[in-house]
Amino acid sequence: MTSTIAPARTGGGYGLTHYIAMDFWRNLRNVGNSFFVIVLPTVLFLFFGASMEWSDEPVASATPAPGP
């Protein structure tokens, strides 16, 4: 009885970058998902973050409460 060694597989036709690109476009076609992931955070940042007068103030610590 003889056995032969099969050649190693090289991963097929599609790689990880192709999967990531296809998943990105699939999620982008979902309008409800795109609104909550892209549009809403951008609008909230522009409204509450960048347009306020205190937006240039540095943050001293991670907690909003004053220290002891």
Rosetta blueprint (number, residue, H / E / L):
1 M L
2 T L
3 S L
4 T L
5 I L
6 A L
7 P L
8 A L
9 R L
10 T L
11 G L
12 G L
13 G L
14 Y L
15 G L
16 L H
17 T H
18 H H
19 Y H
20 I H
21 A H
22 M H
23 D H
24 F H
25 W H
26 R H
27 N H
28 L H
29 R H
30 N L
31 V H
32 G H
33 N H
34 S H
35 F H
36 F H
37 V H
38 I H
39 V H
40 L H
41 P H
42 T H
43 V H
44 L H
45 F H
46 L H
47 F H
48 F H
49 G H
50 A H
51 S L
52 M L
53 E H
54 W H
55 S H
56 D H
57 E L
58 P L
59 V L
60 A L
61 S L
62 A L
63 T L
64 P L
65 A L
66 P L
67 G L
68 P L
